[in-house]
Amino acid sequence: MAYTQETKSTISLKMLKIARLGWTYTRDHLSDSKLSFVQYRVCEAIYSEPEASQDDVARRLGMDKSSVAKLVFKLIEIGYVERAVNPRDRRQYKLYLTERGVEKTEEFLHLLIEWEESVFGAVGPAAYEECQKNLTMVLDLALQMEE
């Protein structure tokens, strides 16, 4: 498998473009679009894994710890995230979404699902399920390679 003129793009570049288009749709429809895509991704990571540490979020998103720390600090500042000392490791914090953070993250996820359904509606539910299955498998393999 190689990049050729016929492919016009790699799978990774196509996935990035799809992600950007999904973000553009959600941003245009969010009631409060002041957050960046990566800030919403941090909120989604905390939403999916309550009590996650900053290290957990960094690992989940494939980002460096210092970038996540800055993002979390900003999200705390604007009232989307709270943190509490981990009683088992006082050097670490557990992260939680505030009520506002949960509300906005759920709105973001709802809009992203709405966009995906409209895009995949054209190709049908079987193609959507197949894509979900294949992308999950590829993501799992990529994450294993990273370890």
DRENNUDO-635906 format. One record per residue (C-alpha): residue number from 1; residue in three letters; chain; x, y, z. Coordinates in nm, 2 decimals. Layout:
<sites>
(site NUM ala A (X Y Z))
...
</sites>
This chain:
<sites>
(site 1 met A (0.00 0.00 0.00))
(site 2 ala A (0.15 0.32 -0.11))
(site 3 tyr A (0.04 0.68 -0.17))
(site 4 thr A (-0.04 0.71 -0.54))
(site 5 gln A (-0.20 0.97 -0.76))
(site 6 glu A (-0.50 0.74 -0.77))
(site 7 thr A (-0.55 0.75 -0.39))
(site 8 lys A (-0.52 1.13 -0.39))
(site 9 ser A (-0.47 1.12 -0.01))
(site 10 thr A (-0.38 0.89 0.27))
(site 11 ile A (-0.64 0.75 0.50))
(site 12 ser A (-0.50 0.96 0.78))
(site 13 leu A (-0.54 1.28 0.59))
(site 14 lys A (-0.89 1.19 0.49))
(site 15 met A (-0.97 1.12 0.86))
(site 16 leu A (-0.83 1.45 0.96))
(site 17 lys A (-1.04 1.63 0.69))
(site 18 ile A (-1.35 1.44 0.81))
(site 19 ala A (-1.28 1.54 1.17))
(site 20 arg A (-1.23 1.90 1.07))
(site 21 leu A (-1.56 1.90 0.88))
(site 22 gly A (-1.74 1.75 1.18))
(site 23 trp A (-1.59 2.01 1.40))
(site 24 thr A (-1.69 2.29 1.17))
(site 25 tyr A (-2.05 2.17 1.18))
(site 26 thr A (-2.06 2.14 1.56))
(site 27 arg A (-1.89 2.48 1.61))
(site 28 asp A (-2.14 2.64 1.38))
(site 29 his A (-2.43 2.49 1.58))
(site 30 leu A (-2.31 2.51 1.94))
(site 31 ser A (-2.49 2.76 2.16))
(site 32 asp A (-2.14 2.86 2.30))
(site 33 ser A (-1.87 2.81 2.04))
(site 34 lys A (-1.59 2.98 2.24))
(site 35 leu A (-1.41 2.66 2.30))
(site 36 ser A (-1.17 2.51 2.06))
(site 37 phe A (-1.20 2.16 1.92))
(site 38 val A (-0.92 2.03 2.14))
(site 39 gln A (-1.08 2.19 2.45))
(site 40 tyr A (-1.40 1.99 2.36))
(site 41 arg A (-1.19 1.68 2.32))
(site 42 val A (-1.05 1.73 2.67))
(site 43 cys A (-1.40 1.77 2.80))
(site 44 glu A (-1.51 1.46 2.61))
(site 45 ala A (-1.22 1.26 2.76))
(site 46 ile A (-1.32 1.36 3.11))
(site 47 tyr A (-1.69 1.29 3.03))
(site 48 ser A (-1.60 0.94 2.91))
(site 49 glu A (-1.37 0.87 3.20))
(site 50 pro A (-1.49 1.06 3.52))
(site 51 glu A (-1.21 1.10 3.77))
(site 52 ala A (-0.95 1.08 3.50))
(site 53 ser A (-0.61 1.24 3.58))
(site 54 gln A (-0.44 1.49 3.35))
(site 55 asp A (-0.21 1.20 3.26))
(site 56 asp A (-0.51 0.98 3.17))
(site 57 val A (-0.65 1.25 2.95))
(site 58 ala A (-0.31 1.31 2.78))
(site 59 arg A (-0.28 0.94 2.71))
(site 60 arg A (-0.63 0.91 2.58))
(site 61 leu A (-0.59 1.20 2.34))
(site 62 gly A (-0.23 1.12 2.24))
(site 63 met A (-0.12 1.46 2.36))
(site 64 asp A (0.18 1.57 2.58))
(site 65 lys A (0.11 1.63 2.94))
(site 66 ser A (0.20 2.00 2.94))
(site 67 ser A (-0.04 2.08 2.67))
(site 68 val A (-0.32 1.90 2.85))
(site 69 ala A (-0.23 2.08 3.18))
(site 70 lys A (-0.27 2.42 3.00))
(site 71 leu A (-0.60 2.31 2.85))
(site 72 val A (-0.73 2.18 3.18))
(site 73 phe A (-0.62 2.51 3.36))
(site 74 lys A (-0.82 2.71 3.10))
(site 75 leu A (-1.12 2.48 3.13))
(site 76 ile A (-1.11 2.53 3.51))
(site 77 glu A (-1.08 2.90 3.47))
(site 78 ile A (-1.40 2.92 3.25))
(site 79 gly A (-1.60 2.68 3.47))
(site 80 tyr A (-1.61 2.36 3.26))
(site 81 val A (-1.38 2.15 3.47))
(site 82 glu A (-1.30 2.10 3.84))
(site 83 arg A (-1.02 1.90 4.00))
(site 84 ala A (-0.97 1.73 4.33))
(site 85 val A (-0.66 1.58 4.49))
(site 86 asn A (-0.65 1.21 4.44))
(site 87 pro A (-0.66 1.06 4.79))
(site 88 arg A (-0.44 0.76 4.67))
(site 89 asp A (-0.17 0.99 4.52))
(site 90 arg A (-0.17 1.34 4.65))
(site 91 arg A (0.05 1.45 4.37))
(site 92 gln A (-0.22 1.38 4.12))
(site 93 tyr A (-0.56 1.54 4.06))
(site 94 lys A (-0.89 1.38 3.95))
(site 95 leu A (-1.08 1.57 3.69))
(site 96 tyr A (-1.45 1.63 3.68))
(site 97 leu A (-1.68 1.82 3.45))
(site 98 thr A (-1.89 2.09 3.61))
(site 99 glu A (-2.26 2.09 3.54))
(site 100 arg A (-2.19 2.35 3.27))
(site 101 gly A (-1.91 2.13 3.13))
(site 102 val A (-2.14 1.82 3.12))
(site 103 glu A (-2.41 2.02 2.94))
(site 104 lys A (-2.18 2.16 2.68))
(site 105 thr A (-2.00 1.83 2.62))
(site 106 glu A (-2.33 1.65 2.57))
(site 107 glu A (-2.44 1.93 2.33))
(site 108 phe A (-2.11 1.89 2.14))
(site 109 leu A (-2.15 1.51 2.13))
(site 110 his A (-2.51 1.53 2.02))
(site 111 leu A (-2.42 1.77 1.73))
(site 112 leu A (-2.13 1.55 1.63))
(site 113 ile A (-2.35 1.24 1.62))
(site 114 glu A (-2.62 1.44 1.43))
(site 115 trp A (-2.35 1.54 1.17))
(site 116 glu A (-2.22 1.18 1.14))
(site 117 glu A (-2.58 1.05 1.09))
(site 118 ser A (-2.64 1.30 0.82))
(site 119 val A (-2.32 1.21 0.64))
(site 120 phe A (-2.36 0.84 0.68))
(site 121 gly A (-2.73 0.86 0.61))
(site 122 ala A (-2.63 0.88 0.24))
(site 123 val A (-2.43 0.55 0.25))
(site 124 gly A (-2.66 0.36 0.49))
(site 125 pro A (-2.64 0.21 0.84))
(site 126 ala A (-2.44 -0.10 0.72))
(site 127 ala A (-2.16 0.12 0.59))
(site 128 tyr A (-2.17 0.32 0.92))
(site 129 glu A (-2.14 0.01 1.13))
(site 130 glu A (-1.86 -0.13 0.91))
(site 131 cys A (-1.67 0.20 0.93))
(site 132 gln A (-1.71 0.21 1.31))
(site 133 lys A (-1.59 -0.14 1.34))
(site 134 asn A (-1.29 -0.09 1.11))
(site 135 leu A (-1.18 0.24 1.26))
(site 136 thr A (-1.21 0.10 1.62))
(site 137 met A (-0.98 -0.19 1.51))
(site 138 val A (-0.73 0.04 1.35))
(site 139 leu A (-0.73 0.28 1.65))
(site 140 asp A (-0.67 -0.01 1.89))
(site 141 leu A (-0.38 -0.14 1.68))
(site 142 ala A (-0.23 0.21 1.65))
(site 143 leu A (-0.26 0.26 2.03))
(site 144 gln A (-0.09 -0.08 2.09))
(site 145 met A (0.20 0.03 1.85))
(site 146 glu A (0.24 0.35 2.06))
(site 147 glu A (0.29 0.16 2.39))
</sites>
